[in-house]
């Protein structure tokens, strides 16, 4: 199992109440809810940044939609 690190976070009251509400509704701990939210958000953010990097890569070959369809469907 991967090493687990502990972090302390200060939350505004409104956000803390949302975390508590959700954790009570799904019967999970506050820590679990916060970890899940962070993992999902960071995964989406990482994917977005990776897509942006690829789109801005001047050396990356750009093909039209029609050409991509031909290449994919030619198999």
N, CA, C and O of each residue as an XYZ file, in Angstrom:
300
protein
N       0.844     -1.186      0.000
C       0.000      0.000      0.000
C       0.889      1.249      0.000
O       1.938      1.275      0.644
N       0.461      2.266     -0.719
C       1.222      3.508     -0.810
C       1.246      4.209      0.545
O       0.309      4.115      1.338
N       2.343      4.906      0.778
C       2.473      5.661      2.015
C       1.417      6.761      2.057
O       1.169      7.431      1.055
N       0.808      6.940      3.204
C      -0.233      7.955      3.375
C       0.365      9.155      4.098
O       1.045      9.002      5.112
N       0.114     10.319      3.584
C       0.569     11.564      4.196
C      -0.632     12.272      4.814
O      -1.759     12.140      4.336
N      -0.381     13.007      5.858
C      -1.431     13.762      6.542
C      -1.256     15.230      6.204
O      -0.141     15.753      6.186
N      -2.389     15.892      5.933
C      -2.365     17.317      5.632
C      -3.490     17.981      6.422
O      -4.548     17.390      6.640
N      -3.248     19.188      6.834
C      -4.256     19.955      7.560
C      -4.771     21.047      6.633
O      -3.994     21.713      5.949
N      -6.090     21.224      6.618
C      -6.690     22.206      5.723
C      -7.679     23.063      6.511
O      -8.442     22.555      7.334
N      -7.656     24.344      6.252
C      -8.632     25.247      6.871
C      -9.762     25.465      5.864
O      -9.525     25.826      4.711
N     -10.993     25.238      6.324
C     -12.161     25.393      5.461
C     -13.081     26.475      6.010
O     -13.233     26.628      7.222
N     -13.683     27.211      5.110
C     -14.727     28.140      5.537
C     -15.882     27.315      6.098
O     -16.086     26.166      5.707
N     -16.619     27.906      7.000
C     -17.720     27.205      7.673
C     -18.691     26.581      6.667
O     -19.108     25.435      6.836
N     -19.049     27.328      5.629
C     -20.005     26.845      4.630
C     -19.493     25.581      3.930
O     -20.253     24.635      3.723
N     -18.234     25.566      3.574
C     -17.657     24.401      2.910
C     -17.571     23.217      3.872
O     -17.845     22.078      3.494
N     -17.191     23.496      5.110
C     -17.134     22.441      6.120
C     -18.505     21.810      6.324
O     -18.616     20.590      6.444
N     -19.543     22.628      6.364
C     -20.909     22.107      6.536
C     -21.323     21.244      5.347
O     -22.029     20.250      5.522
N     -20.897     21.608      4.152
C     -21.194     20.790      2.969
C     -20.507     19.431      3.059
O     -21.098     18.400      2.739
N     -19.258     19.445      3.497
C     -18.524     18.187      3.662
C     -19.233     17.312      4.677
O     -19.438     16.123      4.435
N     -19.610     17.888      5.812
C     -20.323     17.133      6.849
C     -21.650     16.585      6.333
O     -21.994     15.432      6.595
N     -22.390     17.411      5.601
C     -23.679     16.991      5.055
C     -23.515     15.782      4.130
O     -24.216     14.780      4.266
N     -22.587     15.896      3.202
C     -22.355     14.809      2.247
C     -21.873     13.557      2.970
O     -22.359     12.459      2.702
N     -20.941     13.714      3.865
C     -20.405     12.541      4.566
C     -21.495     11.842      5.380
O     -21.524     10.614      5.448
N     -22.378     12.606      5.988
C     -23.499     11.993      6.722
C     -24.457     11.279      5.776
O     -24.911     10.174      6.071
N     -24.764     11.900      4.651
C     -25.701     11.304      3.686
C     -25.192      9.980      3.126
O     -25.964      9.038      2.949
N     -23.893      9.911      2.849
C     -23.352      8.686      2.243
C     -22.671      7.784      3.261
O     -22.091      6.755      2.914
N     -22.753      8.190      4.525
C     -22.205      7.398      5.631
C     -20.718      7.086      5.451
O     -20.270      5.946      5.577
N     -19.992      8.137      5.156
C     -18.534      8.062      5.032
C     -17.931      9.148      5.904
O     -18.624     10.075      6.323
N     -16.649      9.032      6.174
C     -15.990     10.043      7.004
C     -15.750     11.321      6.206
O     -15.746     11.328      4.975
N     -15.550     12.409      6.964
C     -15.182     13.673      6.319
C     -13.903     13.496      5.510
O     -13.793     14.001      4.393
N     -12.934     12.774      6.079
C     -11.669     12.537      5.378
C     -11.893     11.833      4.053
O     -11.291     12.198      3.043
N     -12.750     10.830      4.050
C     -13.022     10.080      2.820
C     -13.607     11.000      1.753
O     -13.187     10.962      0.597
N     -14.581     11.831      2.144
C     -15.230     12.744      1.192
C     -14.206     13.717      0.617
O     -14.143     13.914     -0.597
N     -13.411     14.318      1.483
C     -12.412     15.286      1.018
C     -11.392     14.619      0.104
O     -11.014     15.190     -0.919
N     -10.943     13.417      0.458
C      -9.967     12.697     -0.370
C     -10.563     12.377     -1.742
O      -9.900     12.562     -2.762
N     -11.808     11.898     -1.774
C     -12.452     11.581     -3.054
C     -12.598     12.819     -3.930
O     -12.328     12.777     -5.130
N     -13.022     13.909     -3.327
C     -13.179     15.164     -4.081
C     -11.839     15.610     -4.643
O     -11.750     15.985     -5.813
N     -10.807     15.573     -3.830
C      -9.475     15.973     -4.286
C      -8.968     15.070     -5.406
O      -8.455     15.553     -6.416
N      -9.112     13.763     -5.225
C      -8.631     12.834     -6.253
C      -9.327     13.072     -7.575
O      -8.677     13.115     -8.619
N     -10.657     13.228     -7.546
C     -11.406     13.439     -8.791
C     -11.094     14.781     -9.427
O     -10.902     14.868    -10.639
N     -11.042     15.824     -8.616
C     -10.745     17.151     -9.153
C      -9.337     17.201     -9.743
O      -9.131     17.713    -10.844
N      -8.372     16.664     -8.996
C      -6.997     16.705     -9.476
C      -6.805     15.860    -10.729
O      -6.016     16.218    -11.603
N      -7.517     14.746    -10.824
C      -7.435     13.929    -12.034
C      -7.972     14.704    -13.231
O      -7.367     14.694    -14.304
N      -9.114     15.378    -13.047
C      -9.677     16.192    -14.124
C      -8.743     17.337    -14.492
O      -8.533     17.617    -15.672
N      -8.186     17.993    -13.491
C      -7.277     19.106    -13.737
C      -6.022     18.628    -14.465
O      -5.548     19.288    -15.389
N      -5.487     17.480    -14.048
C      -4.316     16.912    -14.720
C      -4.649     16.612    -16.184
O      -3.875     16.949    -17.081
N      -5.805     15.976    -16.425
C      -6.215     15.661    -17.803
C      -6.346     16.927    -18.638
O      -5.925     16.958    -19.795
N      -6.930     17.974    -18.054
C      -7.092     19.240    -18.762
C      -5.738     19.840    -19.125
O      -5.528     20.278    -20.256
N      -4.825     19.856    -18.160
C      -3.503     20.429    -18.412
C      -2.734     19.606    -19.448
O      -2.012     20.166    -20.273
N      -2.887     18.292    -19.407
C      -2.221     17.431    -20.396
C      -2.799     17.677    -21.795
O      -2.052     17.740    -22.771
N      -4.120     17.816    -21.891
C      -4.752     18.103    -23.184
C      -4.289     19.456    -23.716
O      -4.013     19.604    -24.907
N      -4.208     20.438    -22.824
C      -3.745     21.768    -23.231
C      -2.307     21.706    -23.728
O      -1.966     22.337    -24.729
N      -1.461     20.947    -23.033
C      -0.064     20.805    -23.449
C       0.017     20.190    -24.841
O       0.790     20.648    -25.683
N      -0.774     19.161    -25.080
C      -0.764     18.493    -26.385
C      -1.268     19.427    -27.471
O      -0.692     19.486    -28.557
N      -2.345     20.160    -27.185
C      -2.895     21.081    -28.183
C      -1.922     22.199    -28.537
O      -1.906     22.674    -29.673
N      -1.116     22.614    -27.577
C      -0.170     23.708    -27.820
C       1.172     23.229    -28.373
O       2.044     24.042    -28.679
N       1.339     21.925    -28.501
C       2.586     21.354    -29.010
C       2.667     21.587    -30.512
O       1.922     20.985    -31.286
N       3.574     22.462    -30.913
C       3.712     22.824    -32.337
C       4.240     21.665    -33.183
O       4.063     21.663    -34.401
N       4.883     20.683    -32.556
C       5.439     19.562    -33.312
C       4.419     18.443    -33.511
O       4.677     17.494    -34.251
N       3.259     18.550    -32.853
C       2.236     17.514    -32.951
C       1.496     17.644    -34.287
O       1.078     18.734    -34.680
N       1.347     16.518    -34.966
C       0.664     16.502    -36.266
C      -0.838     16.709    -36.052
O      -1.455     16.029    -35.232
N      -1.412     17.644    -36.790
C      -2.850     17.902    -36.715
C      -3.489     17.344    -37.969
O      -3.042     17.615    -39.084
N      -4.551     16.554    -37.774
C      -5.271     15.987    -38.915
C      -6.727     16.426    -38.842
O      -7.252     16.715    -37.767
N      -7.366     16.469    -40.005
C      -8.777     16.861    -40.054
C      -9.637     15.731    -39.495
O      -9.184     14.594    -39.365
N     -10.862     16.057    -39.175
C     -11.806     15.065    -38.668
C     -11.995     13.944    -39.699
O     -12.007     12.763    -39.355
N     -12.140     14.334    -40.946
C     -12.340     13.346    -42.012
C     -11.131     12.429    -42.157
O     -11.290     11.219    -42.323
N      -9.935     12.986    -42.097
C      -8.724     12.175    -42.200
C      -8.626     11.225    -41.006
O      -8.245     10.066    -41.170
N      -8.961     11.697    -39.825
C      -8.916     10.845    -38.632
C      -9.904      9.691    -38.769
O      -9.578      8.554    -38.428
N     -11.108      9.974    -39.265
C     -12.101      8.913    -39.467
C     -11.575      7.865    -40.459
O     -11.707      6.661    -40.235
N     -10.977      8.343    -41.560
C     -10.442      7.411    -42.548
C      -9.372      6.527    -41.939
O      -9.368      5.314    -42.148
N      -8.468      7.130    -41.185
C      -7.376      6.368    -40.573
C      -7.897      5.369    -39.544
O      -7.412      4.240    -39.477
N      -8.862      5.767    -38.759
C      -9.402      4.875    -37.720
C     -10.225      3.747    -38.342
O     -10.132      2.597    -37.912
N     -11.015      4.070    -39.337
C     -11.912      3.078    -39.914
C     -11.254      2.216    -40.993
O     -11.880      1.289    -41.507
N     -10.017      2.506    -41.335
C      -9.358      1.738    -42.394
C      -8.880      0.376    -41.923
O      -8.490     -0.458    -42.740
N      -8.904      0.139    -40.619
C      -8.438     -1.154    -40.081
C      -9.367     -2.275    -40.394
O      -9.110     -3.416    -40.009
